[in-house]
Amino acid sequence: MCSKKAQTSLNQKFTLILLGLFIFFLTLELGLRIGGFIFCYSQDYRNENSIKSSAQYRIMCLGESTTAVGGNSAYPVQLESVLNGSNIGVKFAVINRGVTGANSELILQELSRNIDKYNPHMVVVMMGINDWNLCSPAGKAFSLKVNNFLKRFRVYKLTKLLKDCISARINKTKMYNLGIRDVDTGAFPENEELFKNNITKNPSDFGSYIKLGQVYTLQDKQNEIEILVKKYIKFNPDDYKGYDILAWFYKRNNKFIQAEESFLKAIELGHEVDVPYIDLGSFYMYQNRFDEAKKMFQKAIKLNPNNSYAYSGEGWCYFNEKEYSQAEEAFIKAIKLNPGNAKAYASLGNLYTETGKYKIAGIYSKRAKELRVASRNPATYSNYLELKEILDKRNIKLVCVQYPMRSLSSLENIFIGQQRVTFVDNEKIFYDAVKKNGYREYFSDNFAGDFGHCTPKGNRLLAENIANVITKEVFGK
């Protein structure tokens, strides 16, 4: 009898403890939310007054090469021109912080520094196309969903903040004092010395060269990047990868003669490797040297007949030469070799649009979208959400821009149930423009399959569409 009473008493105590913990966390959550609301409201009030009293509204554009390149024709430059010509009573300054080759992780890493430096009222972001190197294990998709659910709670955020502060100190001490190298360290500027030390210890440590190169890229240290790549070549003269990377560096800096020489050297060192042939083919395509590009892709196919992407490249050469039947054959071959090649499906969609076969074009374009959704990167989703969280804390408006020709739904799905996000849909406006005037009028290449880097006219269309959304949805004009 006593045993049952004791057991009942223990159960009651356990229930009371759980109830007490629940009430404690509920009270803490409500307190944090009320405090956050008051803080955000006061920030909103101060920001609105600041905007009204200021003659300049700062917009910071984030992204990779689709944002960064183009000089005076880059879309951020044109966006400033279009906005200031809209006569809505606000003077705009648009800051271009696009970084060629950056993925969403690198963009996120530099976000706080960029905010501190430029103090923007709004951030316009178009990112994710380079996130192929952020592939997560299949199980991580579930953990990211759980993590994103927990992020809704202020208690979780407070706990994570405290944990991160403690972990950061411990990990930093380990990395620098114990010389741990085999860890997945981020390409933060503060890790620069770590990567330099790794390279000093092992001049063939390709991974550390890449990480250090990313640090320099984020800081726009072009001279240091060139010196770094040449250093790798000096210690690894027989590795084609060094010359391949050097060639892309020259290409990004418009040093086309040096770029071609480096690509050819990479081919010489690579012997029977198909990669440098594909890279040189892509370089020739960028220069509209389609016949030479086609030969490079064909050599790559000869070395590796199963390379789906070499057939895609060959197909685009034929496409640009208006040899549509050969282009179709190459794209279909690419799909047969790799049924998951969304780029090849999108390329066929563009080809059929170009030739007026709109019904079948829609089928292949739809399949490309389905493949992209099925293979979407959980890391991209997580980085978008974290970016929004950082901007919300600073009370900075977020405008998410979808790439030309791509469906907006994949972006909208990231932010389901969340507020304070403005979306820019570029699918229909570019599809209609391409249908009317042709692909080459708006894109200089096709690196993504269904779109590429914009021509000045393409960037103008992009800038005008973004400006229309900003003036209507943000300023109500």
C-alpha positions in Angstrom: 0.0 0.0 0.0 2.8 2.4 1.0 4.6 1.4 -2.2 1.6 2.5 -4.3 1.3 5.8 -2.4 5.0 6.4 -2.8 4.8 5.7 -6.6 1.7 8.1 -6.8 3.7 10.7 -4.9 6.7 10.4 -7.3 4.4 10.6 -10.3 2.8 13.8 -8.9 6.2 15.3 -8.2 7.4 14.5 -11.7 4.2 16.0 -13.2 4.6 19.1 -11.1 8.2 19.5 -12.2 7.2 19.2 -15.9 4.4 21.6 -15.4 6.7 24.0 -13.6 9.2 23.8 -16.4 6.5 24.3 -19.0 5.1 27.4 -17.2 8.7 28.7 -16.8 9.5 28.4 -20.5 6.1 29.7 -21.6 6.5 32.8 -19.4 10.1 33.3 -20.7 8.9 32.9 -24.3 6.1 35.4 -23.8 8.4 37.8 -22.1 11.0 37.6 -24.9 8.3 38.0 -27.5 6.8 41.1 -25.8 10.3 42.5 -25.4 11.1 41.7 -29.0 7.9 43.4 -30.2 8.6 46.6 -28.2 12.2 46.6 -29.6 11.1 46.0 -33.2 8.3 48.6 -32.9 10.7 51.2 -31.6 13.2 50.3 -34.3 10.5 50.6 -37.0 9.5 54.1 -35.6 13.0 55.3 -35.6 13.7 53.9 -39.1 10.6 55.5 -40.6 11.5 58.9 -39.1 15.1 58.4 -40.4 13.9 57.6 -43.9 11.6 60.6 -43.9 14.3 63.0 -42.8 17.1 61.5 -44.9 17.7 62.4 -48.5 19.1 59.0 -49.3 17.6 55.5 -49.1 20.3 52.8 -49.3 19.7 49.5 -51.0 22.4 46.7 -50.8 22.3 44.0 -53.5 23.7 40.6 -52.6 24.5 37.7 -54.9 27.1 36.1 -57.0 28.2 36.8 -60.6 24.7 37.5 -61.8 24.7 40.4 -59.5 28.4 41.3 -59.5 29.4 41.4 -63.2 28.4 43.9 -65.9 30.2 47.1 -64.8 27.9 50.0 -65.5 25.4 47.6 -67.0 25.2 45.4 -63.9 21.6 45.3 -62.6 22.3 47.1 -59.3 23.7 50.1 -61.2 20.7 50.1 -63.5 18.4 49.6 -60.5 19.7 52.9 -59.0 19.1 54.7 -62.3 15.6 53.3 -62.7 14.6 54.1 -59.1 15.9 57.6 -59.1 14.0 58.2 -62.4 10.8 57.0 -60.8 10.2 60.4 -59.2 8.6 59.0 -56.0 10.3 61.6 -53.8 13.1 59.5 -52.5 16.8 59.6 -53.6 18.2 56.0 -53.8 21.7 54.7 -53.5 22.2 51.1 -54.6 25.3 49.2 -53.4 26.5 46.2 -55.4 28.0 43.6 -53.0 27.8 40.7 -55.5 30.8 38.4 -55.3 31.7 36.3 -58.3 31.6 32.6 -57.5 30.0 33.1 -54.1 27.5 30.6 -52.7 24.8 31.4 -50.1 27.1 30.4 -47.2 29.8 32.9 -48.2 27.1 35.6 -48.7 25.7 34.9 -45.3 29.2 35.0 -43.7 29.8 38.5 -44.9 26.2 39.8 -44.2 26.8 41.5 -40.8 30.1 43.1 -42.0 28.4 44.5 -45.1 25.5 45.8 -43.0 27.8 47.5 -40.6 29.8 49.0 -43.4 26.9 50.3 -45.6 24.0 50.6 -43.1 21.3 49.7 -45.7 17.6 50.3 -45.3 16.9 47.4 -47.7 18.7 44.3 -48.9 17.9 42.8 -52.3 19.2 39.2 -52.6 19.4 36.8 -55.5 21.4 33.7 -54.4 21.6 30.0 -54.4 22.7 29.1 -58.0 26.2 28.2 -56.7 25.1 26.1 -53.8 25.9 22.8 -55.6 29.0 22.7 -53.3 26.9 22.9 -50.2 25.2 19.6 -50.7 23.9 18.2 -47.5 23.4 14.5 -46.4 19.9 13.3 -47.0 19.2 13.2 -43.2 20.1 16.8 -42.8 17.0 17.8 -44.7 14.9 16.6 -41.7 17.1 18.2 -39.1 16.9 21.5 -41.0 13.1 21.3 -40.9 13.2 20.7 -37.2 15.7 23.5 -36.7 13.6 25.9 -38.7 10.6 25.0 -36.6 12.5 25.6 -33.4 13.8 29.0 -34.7 10.3 30.3 -34.3 10.7 30.2 -30.5 12.6 33.0 -28.7 13.7 30.6 -25.9 15.5 28.5 -28.5 17.2 31.5 -30.0 18.4 32.7 -26.6 19.7 29.2 -25.8 21.4 28.9 -29.2 23.0 32.3 -28.8 24.5 31.4 -25.4 25.7 28.0 -26.7 27.3 29.6 -29.8 29.1 32.1 -27.8 30.6 29.4 -25.6 31.4 27.1 -28.5 33.0 29.9 -30.5 35.5 30.5 -27.8 36.3 26.8 -27.4 36.6 26.1 -31.1 38.7 29.1 -31.9 41.1 28.1 -29.1 41.3 24.5 -30.5 41.9 25.6 -34.1 44.6 28.1 -33.4 46.4 26.6 -30.4 46.1 22.9 -31.2 46.6 23.4 -35.0 43.5 21.3 -36.0 43.3 21.3 -39.8 40.8 18.6 -40.6 37.7 20.6 -39.6 35.1 22.2 -41.8 36.1 25.8 -41.0 34.3 28.6 -42.7 36.0 31.1 -45.0 35.8 33.9 -42.5 38.5 36.6 -42.6 39.5 35.8 -39.1 40.5 32.3 -40.3 43.0 33.8 -42.8 46.0 33.0 -40.6 44.8 29.4 -40.0 44.7 28.7 -43.8 48.1 30.4 -44.3 49.6 28.2 -41.6 48.0 25.1 -43.2 49.5 26.0 -46.6 53.0 26.6 -45.0 52.9 23.2 -43.4 51.6 21.5 -46.5 52.0 23.5 -49.8 49.9 20.8 -51.6 46.8 21.3 -49.3 44.4 22.2 -52.1 41.5 22.7 -49.7 43.3 25.4 -47.7 44.2 27.3 -50.9 40.5 27.2 -51.9 39.4 28.5 -48.4 42.0 31.2 -48.4 41.0 32.2 -51.9 37.4 32.5 -50.7 38.5 34.8 -47.9 40.3 37.0 -50.4 37.3 36.9 -52.7 35.1 38.2 -49.9 37.5 41.0 -49.3 37.9 41.7 -53.0 41.7 41.2 -52.8 42.4 40.4 -56.4 46.2 40.7 -56.2 46.3 38.3 -53.2 44.2 35.8 -55.1 46.5 35.8 -58.1 49.6 35.5 -55.9 47.9 32.6 -54.0 47.1 30.6 -57.1 50.6 31.1 -58.5 52.0 29.9 -55.2 50.0 26.7 -55.6 51.3 26.3 -59.1 54.9 26.8 -57.9 54.7 24.0 -55.4 52.4 21.8 -57.6 53.6 22.4 -61.1 52.2 19.2 -62.5 48.7 19.7 -61.2 46.3 21.0 -63.9 43.9 22.3 -61.3 46.2 25.2 -60.5 46.3 26.5 -64.1 42.5 25.8 -64.4 41.8 28.1 -61.4 44.2 30.7 -62.6 42.5 30.7 -66.0 39.1 31.4 -64.4 40.7 34.2 -62.3 42.0 35.8 -65.4 38.6 35.4 -67.1 36.8 37.1 -64.3 39.3 40.0 -64.5 38.8 40.3 -68.3 42.4 39.2 -69.0 41.3 36.9 -71.8 44.7 36.2 -73.4 46.2 35.1 -70.1 43.1 33.1 -69.4 43.3 31.1 -72.7 47.0 30.4 -72.2 46.2 29.1 -68.7 43.4 26.9 -69.9 45.6 25.4 -72.6 48.3 24.7 -70.0 45.7 23.0 -67.9 44.8 20.8 -70.9 48.5 20.0 -71.5 49.0 18.9 -67.8 45.6 17.2 -67.5 46.5 14.7 -70.3 43.4 12.5 -70.6 41.2 14.5 -68.2 38.0 15.9 -69.7 37.4 18.8 -67.2 39.9 21.4 -68.6 38.4 20.8 -72.2 34.9 21.6 -70.8 36.2 24.6 -69.0 38.0 26.0 -72.1 34.9 25.2 -74.2 32.8 27.3 -71.7 35.4 30.1 -72.0 35.1 30.1 -75.8 31.3 30.1 -75.5 31.6 33.2 -73.3 33.5 34.9 -76.1 31.0 33.7 -78.7 33.7 31.5 -80.3 31.2 28.7 -80.8 33.1 26.7 -83.4 36.2 26.5 -81.2 34.0 25.8 -78.1 32.3 22.9 -79.9 35.6 21.3 -80.7 36.6 21.4 -77.0 33.3 19.8 -75.9 33.7 17.2 -78.6 37.3 16.4 -77.3 35.9 16.1 -73.8 33.2 13.7 -75.1 35.9 11.6 -76.8 37.8 11.3 -73.5 34.6 10.6 -71.5 31.6 9.6 -73.7 29.4 9.5 -70.5 29.9 13.1 -69.6 26.4 14.5 -69.8 27.5 18.1 -69.4 29.9 17.9 -72.3 26.9 17.1 -74.5 25.0 20.0 -73.0 27.9 22.3 -73.9 28.0 21.0 -77.4 24.3 21.4 -77.7 24.5 25.1 -76.8 27.2 25.7 -79.4 24.9 24.3 -82.0 22.0 26.3 -80.6 24.0 29.6 -80.9 24.9 28.6 -84.5 21.2 28.0 -85.1 21.9 24.4 -86.0 18.8 23.4 -84.1 18.6 19.7 -85.1 22.2 19.0 -83.9 21.5 21.0 -80.7 18.4 18.9 -80.0 20.3 15.7 -80.6 23.0 16.8 -78.2 20.6 17.8 -75.4 18.6 14.6 -75.7 21.9 12.6 -75.5 22.7 14.6 -72.3 19.4 13.6 -70.8 19.8 9.9 -71.7 23.2 9.9 -70.0 21.9 11.7 -66.9 18.1 11.8 -66.5 18.5 14.1 -63.5 20.3 16.8 -65.6 17.8 19.6 -65.1 20.1 21.9 -67.1 19.6 19.7 -70.2 15.8 19.7 -69.8 15.8 23.5 -69.5 18.1 23.8 -72.5 15.7 21.8 -74.6 12.8 23.9 -73.3 14.7 27.0 -74.5 15.4 25.4 -77.9 11.8 24.5 -78.5 10.7 28.0 -77.4 13.2 29.5 -79.9 11.9 27.3 -82.7 8.2 28.1 -81.9 7.3 24.6 -80.5 5.8 26.1 -77.3 3.8 23.0 -76.2 6.7 20.7 -76.1 8.9 23.5 -74.7 6.5 23.7 -71.7 6.9 20.0 -71.1 10.6 20.1 -70.9 10.7 23.4 -68.9 8.2 21.8 -66.4 10.4 18.7 -66.0 13.4 20.9 -65.4 11.5 22.7 -62.6 10.4 19.4 -61.1 14.0 18.1 -61.0 15.3 21.3 -59.4 12.6 21.1 -56.7 13.4 17.4 -56.0 17.1 18.2 -55.7 16.8 21.5 -53.9 19.5 22.1 -51.4 18.4 22.2 -47.7 21.5 24.4 -47.0 20.1 27.1 -49.4 16.8 27.1 -47.5 18.6 27.4 -44.1 20.8 30.2 -45.3 17.9 32.2 -46.6 16.1 31.9 -43.3 19.2 32.8 -41.3 19.7 35.8 -43.6 16.1 37.0 -42.9 16.6 36.5 -39.2 19.7 38.7 -39.2 17.9 41.4 -41.2 14.8 41.3 -39.0 17.0 42.0 -36.0 18.4 45.1 -37.7 14.9 46.0 -39.0 16.1 45.9 -42.6 13.6 45.2 -45.4 14.3 42.0 -47.4 13.5 41.7 -51.1 14.1 38.2 -52.5 14.6 38.1 -56.2 14.1 34.9 -58.2 16.5 34.2 -61.1 15.2 34.9 -64.6 13.1 32.1 -66.1 12.9 30.4 -62.7 9.6 29.7 -60.8 9.0 32.0 -57.8 7.4 29.1 -55.8 10.7 27.7 -54.7 11.5 31.0 -53.0 8.1 31.5 -51.6 8.1 27.9 -50.1 11.2 28.9 -48.0 9.3 31.6 -46.2 5.8 30.0 -45.7 4.1 31.6 -42.7 6.7 34.4 -42.4 6.1 38.1 -42.9 8.3 41.1 -44.0 9.5 39.5 -47.2 9.0 41.0 -50.6 9.3 38.8 -53.7 10.3 39.6 -57.3 9.1 37.1 -59.9 11.2 37.1 -63.1 9.8 34.0 -64.7 7.0 35.2 -67.0 8.6 38.6 -67.8 11.8 37.0 -69.1 10.0 34.1 -70.8 7.8 36.5 -72.7 10.8 38.6 -73.7 12.8 35.6 -74.9 9.8 34.3 -76.8 9.5 37.7 -78.5 13.1 38.7 -79.2 15.2 35.5 -78.7 17.4 34.2 -76.0 20.6 36.0 -77.1 19.0 39.4 -76.7 18.9 38.9 -72.9 21.6 36.4 -71.9 25.3 36.3 -72.8 25.6 32.6 -71.9 23.6 29.7 -70.5 25.5 28.5 -67.4 22.3 27.6 -65.6 20.6 25.9 -68.6 17.4 28.0 -68.7 19.2 31.2 -68.1 22.7 32.7 -67.9 24.5 36.0 -67.2 22.4 38.9 -68.5 23.3 41.1 -71.3 22.9 44.9 -70.6 19.4 44.6 -72.0 18.7 41.6 -69.8 20.1 43.5 -66.7 17.9 46.4 -67.6 14.8 44.2 -67.7 15.8 42.7 -64.4 16.4 46.1 -62.8 13.1 47.6 -64.1 11.2 44.6 -62.7 12.8 44.8 -59.3 12.3 48.6 -59.2 8.6 48.2 -60.1 8.1 45.8 -57.2 10.0 48.0 -54.7 8.1 51.2 -55.7 4.7 49.5 -55.5 5.0 47.1 -52.6 7.4 48.9 -50.4 6.6 52.6 -51.1 3.1 52.2 -52.4 3.7 54.3 -55.5 
